[in-house]
Amino acid sequence: MKVLVIQQRMGIGDMVIFLPYIHAISKKFQSKITVLAKENSKAEQLCADDEHIEEIIYLDRNKDKSGEHDGWFGFFNLLKKIKNKKFDKIFIFNGSLRYLLLAKLCGIKDIYQYPLFTKKDNIVLTAKKFVETSLKETVSTQPKIYLNTSEIDKAKLKFKFDKQFKHICIGFSASGPTKRWDIEKYILLAEQINKKNPSKFYLAGGPNDEIYFQKFFNSSIKENCISFKDFLIKDTLPIIKNCNLYIGNDTGWLHISAALELKCLALFMDSPVKAYGKYSKNISIVVPEGETEDSTSHDTLGKDKISFDKVLQKTIELIN
Protein backbone atom coordinates (compact mmCIF):
# COMPACT_ATOMS: atom_id res chain seq x y z
CA MET A 1 0.00 0.00 0.00
CA LYS A 2 1.50 3.33 -1.07
CA VAL A 3 -0.05 6.46 0.43
CA LEU A 4 0.64 10.13 -0.32
CA VAL A 5 -0.30 13.04 1.95
CA ILE A 6 -0.30 16.59 0.56
CA GLN A 7 0.23 19.22 3.29
CA GLN A 8 1.16 22.44 1.49
CA ARG A 9 0.87 24.97 4.34
CA MET A 10 3.99 26.97 5.10
CA GLY A 11 5.93 26.79 8.32
CA ILE A 12 7.18 24.47 11.00
CA GLY A 13 4.20 24.93 13.31
CA ASP A 14 1.69 23.84 10.69
CA MET A 15 3.77 20.77 9.86
CA VAL A 16 3.85 19.73 13.52
CA ILE A 17 0.09 20.25 13.86
CA PHE A 18 -0.56 17.85 10.96
CA LEU A 19 1.62 15.05 12.38
CA PRO A 20 -1.13 13.26 14.36
CA TYR A 21 -3.25 13.01 11.20
CA ILE A 22 -0.35 11.66 9.14
CA HIS A 23 0.35 9.12 11.89
CA ALA A 24 -3.32 8.10 12.03
CA ILE A 25 -3.37 7.48 8.26
CA SER A 26 -0.19 5.41 8.51
CA LYS A 27 -1.60 3.28 11.35
CA LYS A 28 -4.93 2.77 9.56
CA PHE A 29 -3.34 1.38 6.40
CA GLN A 30 -0.31 -0.15 8.14
CA SER A 31 1.96 1.63 5.73
CA LYS A 32 4.61 4.33 5.88
CA ILE A 33 3.51 7.61 4.32
CA THR A 34 5.05 9.85 1.66
CA VAL A 35 4.46 13.52 2.47
CA LEU A 36 4.44 16.37 -0.06
CA ALA A 37 5.24 19.55 1.87
CA LYS A 38 6.93 22.93 1.43
CA GLU A 39 10.62 23.18 2.24
CA ASN A 40 10.15 25.83 4.93
CA SER A 41 8.08 23.29 6.88
CA LYS A 42 11.43 21.60 7.69
CA ALA A 43 9.51 18.31 7.38
CA GLU A 44 12.63 16.32 6.52
CA GLN A 45 14.35 17.39 9.74
CA LEU A 46 11.27 17.08 11.95
CA CYS A 47 10.47 13.60 10.66
CA ALA A 48 13.96 12.12 10.25
CA ASP A 49 13.26 9.45 12.91
CA ASP A 50 9.53 9.14 12.32
CA GLU A 51 8.52 5.48 12.03
CA HIS A 52 5.36 6.42 10.10
CA ILE A 53 6.98 8.45 7.30
CA GLU A 54 8.78 6.91 4.36
CA GLU A 55 9.75 9.99 2.35
CA ILE A 56 9.39 13.76 2.19
CA ILE A 57 8.93 15.34 -1.24
CA TYR A 58 9.36 19.11 -1.25
CA LEU A 59 6.82 21.21 -3.11
CA ASP A 60 8.68 24.05 -4.83
CA ARG A 61 6.14 26.85 -5.26
CA ASN A 62 7.02 30.49 -4.58
CA LYS A 63 5.16 33.79 -4.29
CA ASP A 64 6.99 35.09 -7.35
CA LYS A 65 5.89 31.99 -9.34
CA SER A 66 9.52 30.97 -9.97
CA GLY A 67 9.36 27.54 -8.33
CA GLU A 68 9.92 24.24 -10.07
CA HIS A 69 6.25 23.34 -9.48
CA ASP A 70 4.70 26.74 -10.33
CA GLY A 71 2.51 27.31 -13.37
CA TRP A 72 1.47 24.69 -15.91
CA PHE A 73 5.03 23.57 -16.62
CA GLY A 74 5.54 23.14 -12.88
CA PHE A 75 2.29 21.23 -12.60
CA PHE A 76 3.50 18.71 -15.17
CA ASN A 77 6.92 18.47 -13.46
CA LEU A 78 5.14 17.52 -10.24
CA LEU A 79 2.75 15.22 -12.09
CA LYS A 80 5.65 13.26 -13.55
CA LYS A 81 7.33 12.91 -10.15
CA ILE A 82 4.15 11.75 -8.38
CA LYS A 83 2.90 9.48 -11.16
CA ASN A 84 6.15 7.52 -11.26
CA LYS A 85 5.70 6.52 -7.62
CA LYS A 86 2.36 4.76 -8.32
CA PHE A 87 0.45 5.71 -5.18
CA ASP A 88 -2.70 3.78 -4.22
CA LYS A 89 -4.24 6.45 -1.97
CA ILE A 90 -3.89 10.20 -1.55
CA PHE A 91 -5.00 12.52 1.27
CA ILE A 92 -5.13 16.19 0.24
CA PHE A 93 -5.26 18.61 3.19
CA ASN A 94 -6.70 21.50 1.18
CA GLY A 95 -9.53 22.21 -1.23
CA SER A 96 -7.41 22.90 -4.32
CA LEU A 97 -8.72 21.80 -7.72
CA ARG A 98 -5.08 21.67 -8.86
CA TYR A 99 -4.26 18.77 -6.52
CA LEU A 100 -7.48 16.94 -7.30
CA LEU A 101 -6.58 17.08 -10.99
CA LEU A 102 -3.04 15.95 -10.16
CA ALA A 103 -4.37 12.92 -8.27
CA LYS A 104 -6.72 11.93 -11.09
CA LEU A 105 -4.06 12.31 -13.81
CA CYS A 106 -1.71 10.18 -11.70
CA GLY A 107 -4.31 7.44 -11.73
CA ILE A 108 -4.55 7.29 -7.93
CA LYS A 109 -7.54 5.11 -7.15
CA ASP A 110 -8.60 6.39 -3.71
CA ILE A 111 -8.69 10.17 -3.34
CA TYR A 112 -9.56 11.87 -0.04
CA GLN A 113 -9.69 15.67 0.01
CA TYR A 114 -11.10 18.69 1.84
CA PRO A 115 -14.25 20.07 0.16
CA LEU A 116 -13.20 21.93 -3.00
CA PHE A 117 -12.29 25.60 -2.57
CA THR A 118 -12.07 25.39 1.25
CA LYS A 119 -10.48 28.67 2.30
CA LYS A 120 -10.31 30.06 5.85
CA ASP A 121 -10.60 27.38 8.46
CA ASN A 122 -9.53 26.33 11.94
CA ILE A 123 -6.44 24.37 10.90
CA VAL A 124 -6.82 21.79 13.67
CA LEU A 125 -10.56 21.18 13.62
CA THR A 126 -10.80 21.02 9.82
CA ALA A 127 -7.97 18.48 9.61
CA LYS A 128 -9.40 16.42 12.47
CA LYS A 129 -12.87 16.28 10.93
CA PHE A 130 -11.45 15.40 7.51
CA VAL A 131 -9.31 12.51 8.77
CA GLU A 132 -11.95 11.15 11.14
CA THR A 133 -14.53 11.17 8.34
CA SER A 134 -12.08 9.53 5.92
CA LEU A 135 -10.85 6.85 8.34
CA LYS A 136 -14.14 6.45 10.23
CA GLU A 137 -12.39 6.59 13.59
CA THR A 138 -11.54 9.12 16.29
CA VAL A 139 -8.15 10.82 15.93
CA SER A 140 -6.22 12.68 18.64
CA THR A 141 -4.94 16.20 17.94
CA GLN A 142 -1.84 15.63 20.10
CA PRO A 143 1.31 15.62 17.90
CA LYS A 144 4.42 13.56 18.48
CA ILE A 145 7.92 14.06 17.12
CA TYR A 146 9.86 10.79 17.12
CA LEU A 147 13.50 10.87 18.22
CA ASN A 148 16.28 8.33 18.45
CA THR A 149 16.87 7.62 22.15
CA SER A 150 20.63 7.65 21.69
CA GLU A 151 20.49 11.22 20.36
CA ILE A 152 18.52 12.33 23.43
CA ASP A 153 21.14 10.73 25.69
CA LYS A 154 24.01 12.32 23.75
CA ALA A 155 22.43 15.78 24.11
CA LYS A 156 21.90 15.19 27.82
CA LEU A 157 25.61 14.51 28.29
CA LYS A 158 26.91 17.18 25.92
CA PHE A 159 24.85 20.02 27.39
CA LYS A 160 25.10 18.79 30.99
CA PHE A 161 21.42 18.47 31.83
CA ASP A 162 22.01 18.01 35.54
CA LYS A 163 19.27 18.35 38.14
CA GLN A 164 20.82 21.29 39.97
CA PHE A 165 19.40 23.51 37.21
CA LYS A 166 16.04 23.94 35.56
CA HIS A 167 16.42 23.79 31.78
CA ILE A 168 14.16 26.23 29.94
CA CYS A 169 13.73 26.79 26.21
CA ILE A 170 12.87 30.41 25.41
CA GLY A 171 11.20 30.90 22.03
CA PHE A 172 11.59 34.61 21.32
CA SER A 173 11.46 34.11 17.55
CA ALA A 174 8.29 35.11 15.68
CA SER A 175 6.88 35.39 12.17
CA GLY A 176 6.31 39.12 12.61
CA PRO A 177 6.83 41.98 15.10
CA THR A 178 3.22 41.96 16.35
CA LYS A 179 3.64 38.32 17.47
CA ARG A 180 6.85 38.93 19.43
CA TRP A 181 6.93 39.84 23.13
CA ASP A 182 9.66 42.41 23.82
CA ILE A 183 13.08 40.82 24.17
CA GLU A 184 13.86 42.94 27.25
CA LYS A 185 10.91 41.29 29.00
CA TYR A 186 12.24 37.83 28.14
CA ILE A 187 15.62 38.80 29.56
CA LEU A 188 14.05 40.14 32.75
CA LEU A 189 11.94 36.98 32.96
CA ALA A 190 15.05 34.80 32.71
CA GLU A 191 16.77 36.85 35.42
CA GLN A 192 13.78 36.53 37.76
CA ILE A 193 13.43 32.79 37.11
CA ASN A 194 17.12 32.26 37.81
CA LYS A 195 16.85 34.04 41.16
CA LYS A 196 14.10 31.65 42.25
CA ASN A 197 15.38 28.51 40.52
CA PRO A 198 18.95 28.31 39.14
CA SER A 199 18.37 27.74 35.42
CA LYS A 200 19.92 27.30 32.02
CA PHE A 201 18.21 28.93 29.06
CA TYR A 202 18.16 27.53 25.53
CA LEU A 203 17.51 30.41 23.13
CA ALA A 204 15.28 29.28 20.29
CA GLY A 205 15.69 31.49 17.26
CA GLY A 206 17.38 31.54 13.89
CA PRO A 207 19.84 33.55 11.80
CA ASN A 208 17.31 36.39 11.38
CA ASP A 209 17.16 36.86 15.15
CA GLU A 210 20.78 37.97 15.57
CA ILE A 211 19.89 41.24 17.33
CA TYR A 212 17.84 39.37 19.96
CA PHE A 213 20.57 36.84 20.64
CA GLN A 214 23.01 39.71 21.14
CA LYS A 215 20.76 41.35 23.71
CA PHE A 216 20.65 38.13 25.72
CA PHE A 217 24.42 37.73 25.53
CA ASN A 218 24.91 41.34 26.65
CA SER A 219 22.73 40.77 29.73
CA SER A 220 23.48 39.59 33.26
CA ILE A 221 22.10 36.14 32.40
CA LYS A 222 24.51 35.50 29.51
CA GLU A 223 26.55 32.78 31.29
CA ASN A 224 23.39 30.68 31.62
CA CYS A 225 22.43 30.83 27.92
CA ILE A 226 22.90 28.45 24.99
CA SER A 227 22.06 29.74 21.51
CA PHE A 228 20.29 27.76 18.76
CA LYS A 229 21.19 30.40 16.15
CA ASP A 230 23.60 28.22 14.17
CA PHE A 231 21.90 24.87 14.79
CA LEU A 232 19.87 22.86 12.32
CA ILE A 233 16.32 22.22 13.52
CA LYS A 234 16.99 18.48 13.78
CA ASP A 235 19.97 19.13 16.07
CA THR A 236 17.86 21.17 18.49
CA LEU A 237 15.22 18.45 18.94
CA PRO A 238 17.09 16.20 21.42
CA ILE A 239 18.19 19.31 23.35
CA ILE A 240 14.62 20.58 23.67
CA LYS A 241 13.46 17.08 24.62
CA ASN A 242 15.73 17.25 27.68
CA CYS A 243 14.34 20.61 28.84
CA ASN A 244 11.81 21.12 31.63
CA LEU A 245 9.78 23.90 30.05
CA TYR A 246 9.18 26.05 26.95
CA ILE A 247 8.25 29.71 27.31
CA GLY A 248 7.70 31.82 24.25
CA ASN A 249 5.68 33.27 21.44
CA ASP A 250 3.30 31.40 19.16
CA THR A 251 6.03 30.19 16.83
CA GLY A 252 7.34 26.95 15.37
CA TRP A 253 9.43 26.37 18.50
CA LEU A 254 6.24 26.24 20.59
CA HIS A 255 4.74 23.50 18.45
CA ILE A 256 8.00 21.54 18.34
CA SER A 257 8.21 21.68 22.13
CA ALA A 258 4.60 20.57 22.59
CA ALA A 259 5.21 17.63 20.24
CA LEU A 260 8.31 16.70 22.27
CA GLU A 261 6.06 16.49 25.35
CA LEU A 262 7.40 19.55 27.14
CA LYS A 263 5.20 21.69 29.31
CA CYS A 264 4.76 24.92 27.33
CA LEU A 265 3.76 28.45 28.29
CA ALA A 266 2.66 30.18 25.10
CA LEU A 267 2.18 33.94 24.79
CA PHE A 268 -0.57 34.68 22.28
CA MET A 269 -0.83 38.33 21.31
CA ASP A 270 -1.77 38.46 17.63
CA SER A 271 -2.71 34.97 16.49
CA PRO A 272 -5.73 32.69 17.08
CA VAL A 273 -5.56 30.75 20.34
CA LYS A 274 -8.44 28.53 19.24
CA ALA A 275 -6.48 27.32 16.22
CA TYR A 276 -2.90 27.19 17.51
CA GLY A 277 -3.11 26.95 21.29
CA LYS A 278 -5.74 24.38 22.21
CA TYR A 279 -4.81 21.24 20.29
CA SER A 280 -2.19 19.99 22.78
CA LYS A 281 -2.54 19.12 26.47
CA ASN A 282 1.03 20.39 26.91
CA ILE A 283 0.23 24.04 26.09
CA SER A 284 -0.79 26.64 28.70
CA ILE A 285 -1.79 30.08 27.46
CA VAL A 286 -1.26 33.72 28.40
CA VAL A 287 -3.31 36.29 26.46
CA PRO A 288 -3.30 40.11 26.56
CA GLU A 289 -5.02 41.84 29.47
CA GLY A 290 -8.64 42.47 28.57
CA GLU A 291 -8.72 39.60 26.06
CA THR A 292 -9.84 35.99 26.35
CA GLU A 293 -8.74 32.83 24.59
CA ASP A 294 -11.83 33.22 22.39
CA SER A 295 -11.11 36.83 21.46
CA THR A 296 -7.35 36.62 20.90
CA SER A 297 -6.80 36.20 17.17
CA HIS A 298 -5.32 37.94 14.15
CA ASP A 299 -5.22 41.74 14.56
CA THR A 300 -5.52 41.60 18.35
CA LEU A 301 -2.20 43.52 18.48
CA GLY A 302 -1.77 42.80 22.18
CA LYS A 303 1.98 42.41 22.67
CA ASP A 304 2.13 45.38 25.06
CA LYS A 305 -0.78 43.99 27.11
CA ILE A 306 0.84 40.68 28.09
CA SER A 307 1.25 40.88 31.88
CA PHE A 308 4.86 40.26 32.95
CA ASP A 309 3.73 39.28 36.44
CA LYS A 310 1.28 36.72 35.06
CA VAL A 311 3.95 35.20 32.81
CA LEU A 312 6.40 34.97 35.72
CA GLN A 313 3.77 33.48 38.05
CA LYS A 314 2.68 30.85 35.53
CA THR A 315 6.30 30.01 34.72
CA ILE A 316 7.14 29.34 38.36
CA GLU A 317 3.99 27.23 38.74
CA LEU A 318 4.89 25.11 35.73
CA ILE A 319 8.52 24.70 36.80
CA ASN A 320 7.47 23.50 40.23
N, C-alpha and C positions, 0 to 999 in steps of 0.2 A: 504494500500500500504506500503510495507516494502522495504526500499532502503538501500543498503550498498555502501559506498565509501571506496576505498582502496587508501591511501596516505602514501606510505612507505618511503618517504624521511626523513632523519634525521634532527633534529633541530627545534627550535622555529620559526625562521624566515620563513622557508619553510611552516610550518603549518599555519602561519598567511597569507602567500601569497595565499594559497589554499582556505581560508575561503570564498571569494566571489563566488567561483565556487560551493562549498558545499551549500551555501545559495541559489544560483540560482536553483540547483537541487531540494532542499527542496520546494522552492516556485512553481516550475513547477509542481510537483506532489502532492503539498499540503500535505506533509508528513514530519515528523521529520526524520532525517538521522542517521544511525549508521555509525561511522567512524572507520576504522581499521588503526591505526597509530603506530609509534614507541614511546616508553615511553619517550625518550629524546625530543620528540616534545612538551611535557607538554600539550598535547591536552586537557586532563581532566581539568586542571586548567584554561587554556585559554577559554574553552568553557562551564564553569560551569553554566553560566547564559544565554547561547545561546538558543534562542527560536526555532532554526532550527535543533538542534542536540539532539537526543534521548539518545545516548549511545556512549561511546568510548571503543573500544576493543584494547588492546595493543598487537602489534606484537612483539614477543620475538625472535628476530634473532640477533646474535652477530658475530663479525668478527672471533672469534675463534670457531664458529659453535657449541657453547654450549647452545644455546637458546632452549626454549621449542618448538619453531616452526622451528628449523633448521633441515636440512636433511629430509629423507623420513618419519621417525617416526614423526618429527615435522610437516611435511606436513599433515599427517593424524590426528594429534592432532588438527591442525587448521581446517581441513576439518570437523571434528566432531562438533567443536564449531560453525562454520558458518552454517553448514547444519541444525542443530537443530533450528536455528532461522527462517528458511523458508523465505528467502528474495525473493521478486518478481523481483527486478532490482539490477544491480551492475554496478558501475562506477569505472574503474580501471585506475588510473593515472600513468600508466607505461606500457611498452611493454613486460612484462614478460609472458612467456609461462606458468610458474608455476601458476600464478593467473588466467589465462584463464582456465587451467585445473581444478583448484579449483572451479571456478564458474560453470563449466559444470557438475562436479561430485556432486555439491550441488543441481543441478537441477534448477538453477536460469534461469528463462525464458528469460529475456531481459538483454543482456550483452553489455556494452559499454566499449571500451578500446582503449588506444593509439595503433597505428600500432605496430605489433609485433616487438620486438627487437629494439625499439626506444632507442637510447643511449643518446649522448650529445644533449642538447636542451636548448633553452631559456625557463626557467621554467615557466615564465608568459605567453609568447605568445603561447607555446605549449598547456598549460592548457586551455587558453582562446579559441583557435581554436577548441580543442577537445569538450569542453562543448557547444560552440555555434553550432557546427555541430550536436552534439547529441540532443540538445534541440530545434534547429532551431530558435534561438532567440539571440539577442545581449546581452552580459554579461559584466558588468563593472569589471575592475581589482581592484577597490578600496575595501580593506578589512574593516570589522567592527568587533570589539570585543564588545559583549553585556555585560553590567554591570547592577547590581541592583542599582537603584538610591539611595537607603538608604545607601548602602556601600560607594558611592561617597560622600554623605553628612557627614557620620561618619568620613571619612578620612580628609575631609575639616576641621572639628572641631578638630580632634585629632592632626593634624600636623599644625594647625593654618595658613591656607592659606589666610592670610590677604593681602589687596591690597597695603600695604606699601612696599612689596617686590615683585620682580619677582621670579617665582618658576621654576627652570631649572633642568631637568633631564640630567645627564652627563653619557653617555654610554661608559665607557673606557674599558669594557670587549671586548674580541675578541676570535675568534676560533684559532688564531695563531699569533706569534709575528710580522709577516709581515703585518698583518691587524690592528695593534694597533698603534695609534699615541702615541708619548712619553707622559708618565704620567706627567712629569714636565711641558709640554706645556699645558696640561689640567688644571693643578694647576694655572699656570700663566694666562691662559684664564679666569678662575673663578675669580682670583684677579682683573683683568682688568675690567671684567663685573661688579663686585661689586662696583668698584670705580665710574662707570658711572650710574649704576642702582642697588641700594641695593637689594641683591638677596639671596635666599636660594637654595642650591644645593643638589639634590637627586642622590646619587652615585649608579649607576646601574651596579652591578657586582655580583659575586657569591663567594662561599667558596674558589675557586681556585685563586681569585684575592686579597688575603689577603695583599700581599706586596704593592699593589696599593692603597688599602684603608688606609693603615698605612701612606703612603706618604701624602695623603690628610689630615689625622688627625695629622700630624706633621707640617703642613703648617700654614701660617697666616690666612687662610680662614676656619680653622677647626670648628670654632663656628657656621658657616653658613651651615654645612654639615650634612646630614642624610644618613646613610648607608643602603643599601638593602642586605648586605651580609648574614644576618641570616633570611631573609624573604622568604616565599614561593612566587612563581611567582604570584599566584592568589591574594596574599595580597598586592602586589605592584601595581596592576592594578588600583584600585580607587585612589591611590596616584598619579600615573602618569597622570591619567585623569584630575586631578586638576592642573597640571603644565601648564606653559605658553609655554614651548619650550623644545625640545630634541636636544642635541648636542652630537655627538659621532661617533664611528666607525660603519661600516656595520656589525651589530650584531643583535641578536634576539631582543634586547631592542629597536633598531631602528624600526623594523617592528611592534612590539607591540605598540610603541608610535604613529606610522602612523595610525594604526588601531583604536587607541583611539582618533583620530582626532586632535592630537597635530601638530603644525608646527615643522618640523624636519630639522636639518642641519646635513647631513650625510657626513662623510669623507671617500671617497673611495680611497684606495691606492694599493690594491692588490686583487680586486674582481670586477666582471663585472657590471658596472653601468647599462648597457642596460637590464640586467636581474633583478637586485635587487634594482635599484634606480629610475626607471621611471614608475613604475606601480601605484604610489599613488600621487595625487595632493598635498599631505601634505609634500612631501620630496623635499628639496633643496640640491644641491650637491656641494661639493668641491673636486676637483681632483688634483693630483700632478702638479706642474709647468711643462710646456712642454707637458702635456697630455691633451686629450679631453675626453668627456664622451664616445665617440666611442672607443677610444684607451685604456681606463683604464679597465683592465680585470685581469685575473689570470696571475701571473708572471710579473706584472708591477713593483712591488717592489718599490713603491713610497712614503713610509712613511716619509722619510726625505725631501721630496719635496713638502709637504703640507705647504702652506704659512700661517704662524701664523697671519699675518696682514689681510689676506683675510678672515680667519676664524673669527677673531674678528669683522671685518667690517660687515660680513654677519650676525653674531650673533646679533649685535646691531640693524641692519636693521630689523631683524625678531622680536626682542623684542619690537621694537617701532611701 
